[in-house]
Every structure is written in structure tokens, then in C-alpha cells.
Amino acid sequence: MSIPDDIQLAGEVTWRNHGKAGYDRLARGVYGHLPNTDGMTEHQARRARFDVRIKAVMRVYQGRQIALYGVTALQVLGVALPAQLEDWDRCHVLVPSNSYRPERRSVIAHCVKTIGPIWTTRDGLPVLHPVDHWLQLTGTDNELIEIADGLVRRQHPLITMDGFRRRLDELKGMRQVQRGRRLVKHVMPGTDSLYETRTRLVLAHAGLPAPVVNYRVNSQSGPTYYVDMAYLNEKVAVEYDGAGHVGNTAQMERDARRRRDLQDDGWLIITATARELASPVPFVRSVEKALIMRDNPA
């Protein structure tokens, strides 16, 4: 396990003198330095602090048979989770039932007979296969599909769809595998965000056809664009707008040009927001009408 050099176990640095020594208390008996989060978004800062604290906790148990578990492992792997499943305050770990069970505030130990094959992150933190952690979650079907899409995302996917199905086959007999096999039929590789998947599932539950995700459009004006979801025959694009670019004038101008170029090429663009997905009937109706209009032009 690769642990930063500035993380120290209690010794010369203690809870009494760590402040004077220039250290932060990362976990009980572990001291180091919290990251500088200046210029980061709230989410980026929270993740940076979480990563450092998880490394500190695992430093305590270095050399023992232990792995990160469930939500903690997926967050360390950079997988986006629905807000209600996130846990940035605790560290969930997996330990054999016949071994030492960690007793430490904010560390939640889950016991099993044996720990399966260990993966390691880029930082050397021990995790299981991503599908194992996915099966350990207790979310709704939609939430698990959203997370699974993140395992096979377009940029830096953790696994392939073949690898996903192969791991489910290897885990046959495990309690949640039957559910996993049912849900994996709805997983779509190549997405970029959890909300894109959420938008797609809203359309699917309304009975609309499945769109192509992250479709590449070579515009006649020159630039290449990707649209979140595309109905190719009708040239209808559905996109999720997280309003993340509000206030960024340069990005807003690029977005305006992108939209104009796509419209000039004949694309009809329908945008969804988080609020619309919470009460999706009007949004779904707009997409349905657009598909009917484009399929049956006057």
C-alpha cells in the first residue's frame, strides 16, 4: 500500500502536539496534512479531504488482511454515486470474520469468511473488483443502473461490459447476483455522468426508444461535438444541463456556438434539468412530440 510520507502514526507526533508540529489529525492516532482546497469546488474539496482521510485510516491497518468496502471503495475509485448513497464521513472496510475487527470511530467493519481477490487503486489502496462493490449496495434499481453506467463510462472506464458480465458469472451463488444480472441488461457503456443515465432511464420508463449515448457529430461548420443522447433517424438530441457553466462567460459562449452549429445541421435539441427529472411528465412529452414530428414531417 502506497501511503504518503507525511502521514505519521502516533509517536513523536501526538494529539497534544500535532498542531504545533504543523500536522492535522486525520484519524485517531494518525497525523498528516489536509489538502489545500483553494480554488476547488465544494465537491472537489470534499473528495480531496476524503481521499487523504481514507489513506490515513488504512495506514493504521497496514499489513492486516483488509479491503475497502462498498460505498467507500467506489468513491475511492472515482465512481459517481447518487447523493443519498454517498458517505464521505465514514470508512467502510471488509475484514475476515476470524481476524481482528477494527474498532475506531468512523470506521465501519463488515465481516466475511474470506476476502475475495484484491484489486489496488493507483495509490495502492486495497479494493475488490468494482462489480463486487456494486453488488454490496442497497440502492434502488435505477440507482444501481446509474452507478453501473459509471463503471463502464466513456472516459477512463474501470471495466468493460464483457468484464462486467464475466465477474457476475464468477460470483454465481452470491446473494445479489440474480439482481445484478437483471439490472446489467439496462446498463449502457459510454456515458459521461450519472444524470445522463438518469435522463435516459426517465425516457425508458416512459416507453420511449433507447437513444444512442454520447453520439459524435461532425458539424458542417467544422467542430466535432458529442450529444448526450441522440435519436439518429429523427435527429433529436436530448441533453442534461447541470448549470455548471453559469457565470463562466467563455464556456457559455462555447455552449451557445455548439448549440447553434448543431441546430444549423438540423438537430432539434431538448434539454433536461434536475428539477425537470424530478417531475418528468412535461419533459417526456416534449421528447415524444419531437420524435413524432420528426418521424412524420408535415
C-alpha positions as CSV (number, residue, x, y, z in Angstrom):
1,M,0.0,0.0,0.0
2,S,1.5,3.4,-1.0
3,I,1.0,5.8,1.8
4,P,2.2,9.5,1.6
5,D,5.4,10.1,3.5
6,D,3.8,12.9,5.5
7,I,1.2,10.6,7.2
8,Q,2.5,9.7,10.6
9,L,1.3,7.3,13.3
10,A,1.2,8.5,16.9
11,G,4.7,8.7,18.2
12,E,6.7,11.9,18.2
13,V,3.5,13.5,16.8
14,T,0.6,13.1,19.2
15,W,-2.9,14.6,19.8
16,R,-1.2,17.0,22.2
17,N,1.4,18.5,19.9
18,H,0.3,17.8,16.4
19,G,-0.9,21.4,15.9
20,K,2.4,22.9,17.0
21,A,4.2,20.4,14.8
22,G,2.2,21.6,11.8
23,Y,0.1,18.4,11.4
24,D,-3.6,17.8,11.1
25,R,-5.3,15.0,12.9
26,L,-6.5,12.7,10.1
27,A,-7.8,9.8,12.2
28,R,-7.3,8.6,15.7
29,G,-3.5,8.2,16.1
30,V,-2.8,9.3,12.6
31,Y,-1.5,12.7,11.6
32,G,-0.7,14.4,8.3
33,H,-1.7,17.3,6.2
34,L,-5.1,18.0,4.8
35,P,-5.0,19.1,1.1
36,N,-5.1,22.7,0.1
37,T,-8.6,23.2,-1.4
38,D,-8.3,26.8,-2.6
39,G,-9.9,27.1,-6.0
40,M,-11.7,23.8,-5.8
41,T,-15.4,23.3,-6.0
42,E,-17.2,22.1,-2.9
43,H,-17.4,18.6,-4.3
44,Q,-13.7,18.6,-5.3
45,A,-12.7,19.8,-1.9
46,R,-14.8,17.1,-0.2
47,R,-13.3,14.4,-2.3
48,A,-9.7,15.6,-1.7
49,R,-10.2,15.6,2.0
50,F,-11.9,12.2,1.9
51,D,-9.0,10.6,-0.1
52,V,-6.5,11.8,2.5
53,R,-8.5,10.6,5.4
54,I,-9.1,7.1,3.9
55,K,-5.3,6.8,3.3
56,A,-4.8,7.7,6.9
57,V,-7.3,5.1,8.2
58,M,-5.7,2.4,6.0
59,R,-2.3,3.4,7.3
60,V,-3.4,2.2,10.7
61,Y,-4.3,-1.3,9.4
62,Q,-1.4,-1.7,7.0
63,G,-0.2,-5.3,6.9
64,R,-3.5,-6.7,8.0
65,Q,-6.0,-8.6,5.8
66,I,-8.4,-5.8,5.0
67,A,-10.0,-4.1,2.0
68,L,-12.2,-1.0,1.4
69,Y,-15.9,-1.9,1.1
70,G,-18.9,-0.8,-0.8
71,V,-19.6,2.9,-1.0
72,T,-16.1,3.8,0.3
73,A,-14.4,1.6,-2.3
74,L,-16.5,3.1,-5.2
75,Q,-15.8,6.6,-4.0
76,V,-12.1,6.0,-3.9
77,L,-12.3,4.5,-7.4
78,G,-13.9,7.8,-8.5
79,V,-17.4,6.4,-9.3
80,A,-20.2,8.9,-9.0
81,L,-23.0,7.9,-6.6
82,P,-26.5,9.2,-6.1
83,A,-26.4,11.8,-3.3
84,Q,-28.4,9.6,-0.9
85,L,-25.9,6.8,-1.2
86,E,-22.7,8.8,-0.7
87,D,-20.9,8.6,2.6
88,W,-17.9,11.0,2.9
89,D,-17.7,10.8,6.7
90,R,-17.1,7.1,7.3
91,C,-14.7,4.5,6.1
92,H,-16.3,1.1,5.3
93,V,-13.9,-1.8,5.4
94,L,-14.1,-5.6,4.8
95,V,-12.3,-8.0,7.1
96,P,-12.3,-11.8,7.6
97,S,-14.7,-12.8,10.4
98,N,-11.9,-14.7,12.2
99,S,-9.5,-11.7,12.2
100,Y,-9.1,-8.5,14.1
101,R,-12.1,-6.3,13.7
102,P,-11.3,-2.6,13.6
103,E,-12.8,-0.6,16.4
104,R,-12.4,3.0,15.6
105,R,-14.8,5.9,15.3
106,S,-15.9,6.5,11.7
107,V,-14.6,3.0,10.6
108,I,-17.4,0.5,9.9
109,A,-16.2,-3.1,9.6
110,H,-18.1,-5.7,7.5
111,C,-17.1,-9.3,8.2
112,V,-16.9,-12.1,5.7
113,K,-15.5,-15.6,5.8
114,T,-12.8,-14.8,3.2
115,I,-11.9,-11.7,1.3
116,G,-12.0,-12.2,-2.5
117,P,-9.3,-11.2,-5.0
118,I,-7.8,-7.8,-4.1
119,W,-7.5,-5.0,-6.6
120,T,-5.4,-2.0,-5.8
121,T,-6.0,1.6,-6.7
122,R,-3.4,3.9,-8.2
123,D,-2.5,4.8,-4.7
124,G,-2.2,1.2,-3.6
125,L,-5.4,1.1,-1.6
126,P,-6.9,-2.4,-1.4
127,V,-10.4,-2.8,-3.0
128,L,-12.3,-5.7,-4.6
129,H,-13.4,-6.0,-8.2
130,P,-15.8,-3.0,-8.9
131,V,-18.7,-5.3,-9.6
132,D,-18.3,-6.8,-6.1
133,H,-18.7,-3.4,-4.5
134,W,-21.6,-2.6,-6.8
135,L,-23.4,-5.7,-5.6
136,Q,-22.8,-4.7,-2.0
137,L,-25.0,-1.6,-2.4
138,T,-28.6,-1.3,-1.2
139,G,-30.0,1.3,-3.6
140,T,-33.0,1.2,-5.9
141,D,-32.8,-0.5,-9.3
142,N,-32.4,2.9,-11.0
143,E,-29.6,3.9,-8.6
144,L,-27.7,0.7,-9.3
145,I,-28.0,1.2,-13.0
146,E,-26.8,4.8,-12.7
147,I,-23.7,3.5,-10.8
148,A,-23.1,0.6,-13.1
149,D,-23.0,3.0,-16.1
150,G,-20.2,4.8,-14.2
151,L,-18.2,1.6,-14.1
152,V,-18.2,1.4,-18.0
153,R,-18.2,5.2,-18.6
154,R,-16.8,6.7,-21.7
155,Q,-13.7,8.3,-20.2
156,H,-11.4,6.0,-18.2
157,P,-13.8,3.1,-17.7
158,L,-13.0,0.8,-14.8
159,I,-14.2,-2.3,-16.7
160,T,-15.7,-3.4,-20.0
161,M,-19.2,-4.8,-20.4
162,D,-17.7,-8.2,-21.1
163,G,-15.7,-7.9,-17.8
164,F,-18.9,-6.9,-16.0
165,R,-20.8,-10.0,-17.2
166,R,-17.8,-12.2,-16.6
167,R,-17.5,-11.1,-13.0
168,L,-21.2,-11.7,-12.4
169,D,-20.7,-15.3,-13.8
170,E,-17.7,-15.8,-11.4
171,L,-19.9,-14.7,-8.4
172,K,-22.8,-17.0,-9.2
173,G,-24.4,-18.1,-6.0
174,M,-23.8,-14.8,-4.2
175,R,-26.9,-13.3,-2.8
176,Q,-27.2,-10.3,-5.0
177,V,-26.0,-11.8,-8.3
178,Q,-29.5,-12.6,-9.6
179,R,-30.5,-8.9,-9.2
180,G,-27.2,-7.9,-10.8
181,R,-27.9,-10.0,-13.9
182,R,-31.3,-8.5,-14.2
183,L,-30.0,-4.9,-14.0
184,V,-27.0,-5.3,-16.2
185,K,-29.3,-5.7,-19.2
186,H,-30.1,-2.0,-18.8
187,V,-26.5,-0.8,-18.4
188,M,-25.1,1.2,-21.3
189,P,-21.4,1.9,-21.7
190,G,-20.1,5.2,-22.9
191,T,-22.0,7.7,-20.7
192,D,-20.3,10.7,-19.1
193,S,-22.4,11.4,-16.0
194,L,-24.9,9.9,-13.5
195,Y,-27.5,12.5,-14.6
196,E,-27.2,11.5,-18.2
197,T,-28.1,7.9,-17.2
198,R,-31.0,9.3,-15.0
199,T,-32.3,11.1,-18.0
200,R,-32.1,8.0,-20.2
201,L,-34.0,5.9,-17.6
202,V,-36.8,8.5,-17.4
203,L,-37.2,8.2,-21.2
204,A,-37.1,4.4,-21.0
205,H,-39.7,4.1,-18.2
206,A,-42.0,6.3,-20.3
207,G,-41.8,3.7,-23.1
208,L,-39.7,5.8,-25.5
209,P,-37.0,4.1,-27.6
210,A,-33.4,3.9,-26.3
211,P,-31.2,6.7,-27.6
212,V,-27.6,6.4,-28.7
213,V,-25.4,7.8,-25.9
214,N,-22.6,10.3,-26.5
215,Y,-23.1,10.4,-30.2
216,R,-20.4,12.1,-32.2
217,V,-21.5,14.8,-34.6
218,N,-19.1,16.2,-37.2
219,S,-20.7,19.6,-37.8
220,Q,-20.7,21.2,-41.2
221,S,-19.1,24.3,-39.7
222,G,-16.0,22.3,-38.6
223,P,-16.0,21.4,-34.9
224,T,-16.8,17.9,-33.6
225,Y,-19.4,17.7,-30.9
226,Y,-20.8,14.9,-28.7
227,V,-24.5,15.0,-27.7
228,D,-25.6,13.2,-24.5
229,M,-28.3,11.2,-26.2
230,A,-29.3,11.1,-29.8
231,Y,-32.2,9.7,-31.8
232,L,-30.4,9.4,-35.1
233,N,-33.3,8.9,-37.6
234,E,-35.2,11.9,-36.2
235,K,-32.1,14.0,-35.4
236,V,-33.4,14.8,-32.0
237,A,-30.7,15.3,-29.3
238,V,-31.5,15.1,-25.6
239,E,-29.1,16.7,-23.2
240,Y,-28.8,17.1,-19.4
241,D,-28.0,20.6,-18.3
242,G,-26.4,20.7,-14.8
243,A,-26.0,24.5,-15.0
244,G,-22.3,24.0,-14.1
245,H,-21.2,26.7,-16.5
246,V,-23.4,29.5,-15.2
247,G,-21.1,32.5,-14.7
248,N,-18.3,31.2,-16.9
249,T,-18.7,33.6,-19.8
250,A,-16.2,31.8,-22.1
251,Q,-17.8,28.4,-21.6
252,M,-21.3,29.9,-22.1
253,E,-20.2,31.3,-25.4
254,R,-18.8,28.0,-26.5
255,D,-22.0,26.3,-25.5
256,A,-24.1,28.8,-27.5
257,R,-21.9,28.3,-30.6
258,R,-22.2,24.5,-30.1
259,R,-26.0,24.7,-29.9
260,R,-26.2,26.9,-33.0
261,D,-23.9,24.7,-35.0
262,L,-26.0,21.6,-34.1
263,Q,-29.2,23.4,-34.9
264,D,-27.8,24.5,-38.3
265,D,-27.1,20.9,-39.0
266,G,-30.7,20.0,-38.5
267,W,-30.6,18.8,-34.9
268,L,-33.5,19.5,-32.5
269,I,-32.1,19.8,-29.0
270,I,-34.2,19.2,-25.9
271,T,-32.6,19.9,-22.6
272,A,-33.4,18.4,-19.2
273,T,-32.6,19.8,-15.8
274,A,-32.6,18.2,-12.3
275,R,-35.9,19.8,-11.5
276,E,-37.5,18.5,-14.7
277,L,-36.3,15.0,-14.0
278,A,-37.9,15.1,-10.6
279,S,-41.3,15.8,-12.3
280,P,-40.6,14.5,-15.8
281,V,-44.0,14.4,-17.5
282,P,-43.6,17.7,-19.4
283,F,-40.1,16.8,-20.4
284,V,-41.0,13.3,-21.6
285,R,-44.0,14.8,-23.5
286,S,-41.6,17.2,-25.3
287,V,-39.3,14.4,-26.4
288,E,-42.2,12.3,-27.5
289,K,-43.7,15.1,-29.6
290,A,-40.4,15.8,-31.2
291,L,-39.9,12.2,-32.2
292,I,-43.4,12.1,-33.7
293,M,-42.9,15.4,-35.6
294,R,-39.5,14.4,-37.0
295,D,-40.7,10.9,-37.9
296,N,-43.8,12.3,-39.7
297,P,-43.0,15.7,-41.1
298,A,-45.8,17.7,-42.5
